[in-house]
Amino acid sequence: MQVVCLQEEAFYALFDKVVEHIESKRKDMPPKWVDGEEAMSLLNIKSTTTLQKLRDEGKIRFSQPQKKIILYDRDSINEYIEKYVRETF
């Protein structure tokens, strides 16, 4: 086992670099939960009624943290779209 000793300044500089790297990776990832407007955009639909129908039929996952706030799971939207993919000849 090797032990590495760092001066305090070098340790904090390294720590800042690690935090910066992690934050840059997180910014590249889209958020897991999206609002209704973005969900409709991902599904390429224009009607909130259609979105509600997909939600009510259990075709896409959603969360309702408050009465008027409904968030949709981006992964389940992508799975729903992939389910209806038609392969080319």
C-alpha positions as CSV (number, residue, x, y, z in Angstrom):
1,M,0.0,0.0,0.0
2,Q,1.3,3.4,-1.0
3,V,0.7,6.6,0.9
4,V,0.7,9.9,-0.9
5,C,1.3,13.1,1.0
6,L,0.1,16.4,-0.3
7,Q,0.5,19.9,0.9
8,E,-2.8,21.5,1.9
9,E,-2.8,23.8,-1.1
10,A,-2.2,20.9,-3.5
11,F,-4.9,18.9,-1.9
12,Y,-7.5,21.6,-2.2
13,A,-6.4,22.3,-5.8
14,L,-6.9,18.6,-6.6
15,F,-10.3,18.6,-4.8
16,D,-11.4,21.6,-6.8
17,K,-10.4,19.9,-10.1
18,V,-12.4,16.7,-9.1
19,V,-15.5,18.8,-8.3
20,E,-15.2,20.7,-11.5
21,H,-14.9,17.5,-13.5
22,I,-18.0,16.0,-11.8
23,E,-20.0,19.1,-12.4
24,S,-19.1,19.2,-16.1
25,K,-20.2,15.6,-16.5
26,R,-23.6,16.3,-14.7
27,K,-24.2,19.3,-17.0
28,D,-23.9,17.0,-20.1
29,M,-26.7,14.7,-18.8
30,P,-30.3,15.8,-19.4
31,P,-32.5,15.9,-16.3
32,K,-34.3,12.6,-15.5
33,W,-37.7,14.4,-14.8
34,V,-39.2,16.8,-17.3
35,D,-42.3,19.0,-17.2
36,G,-45.3,18.5,-19.4
37,E,-44.2,20.9,-22.0
38,E,-40.8,19.2,-22.5
39,A,-42.5,15.7,-22.4
40,M,-44.9,16.8,-25.2
41,S,-41.9,18.1,-27.2
42,L,-40.0,14.7,-26.7
43,L,-43.2,12.8,-27.8
44,N,-43.8,15.3,-30.6
45,I,-47.4,15.8,-29.5
46,K,-49.3,19.1,-29.2
47,S,-52.2,18.1,-27.0
48,T,-52.1,18.0,-23.2
49,T,-55.1,15.6,-23.5
50,T,-52.9,13.1,-25.3
51,L,-50.2,13.4,-22.7
52,Q,-52.8,12.8,-19.9
53,K,-54.1,9.8,-21.8
54,L,-50.5,8.3,-22.0
55,R,-50.1,9.0,-18.3
56,D,-53.6,7.5,-17.3
57,E,-53.0,4.4,-19.4
58,G,-49.7,3.8,-17.6
59,K,-47.6,4.1,-20.8
60,I,-45.2,6.7,-19.4
61,R,-44.1,7.1,-15.8
62,F,-44.8,10.3,-13.9
63,S,-44.5,11.9,-10.5
64,Q,-46.9,14.4,-8.9
65,P,-45.0,16.0,-6.0
66,Q,-47.8,18.6,-5.7
67,K,-51.3,18.9,-6.9
68,K,-50.6,21.0,-9.9
69,I,-47.1,19.8,-10.6
70,I,-46.7,16.7,-12.8
71,L,-43.2,15.6,-13.9
72,Y,-42.5,12.9,-16.5
73,D,-39.7,10.3,-16.5
74,R,-37.5,11.0,-19.5
75,D,-36.4,7.3,-19.6
76,S,-40.0,6.0,-19.8
77,I,-40.7,8.5,-22.6
78,N,-37.7,7.2,-24.5
79,E,-38.8,3.5,-23.8
80,Y,-42.3,4.3,-25.1
81,I,-40.9,5.8,-28.3
82,E,-38.5,2.8,-28.8
83,K,-41.4,0.4,-28.3
84,Y,-42.9,1.5,-31.6
85,V,-39.7,1.6,-33.6
86,R,-40.0,0.1,-37.1
87,E,-36.9,-1.4,-38.5
88,T,-35.9,-0.5,-42.0
89,F,-35.7,-3.2,-44.7
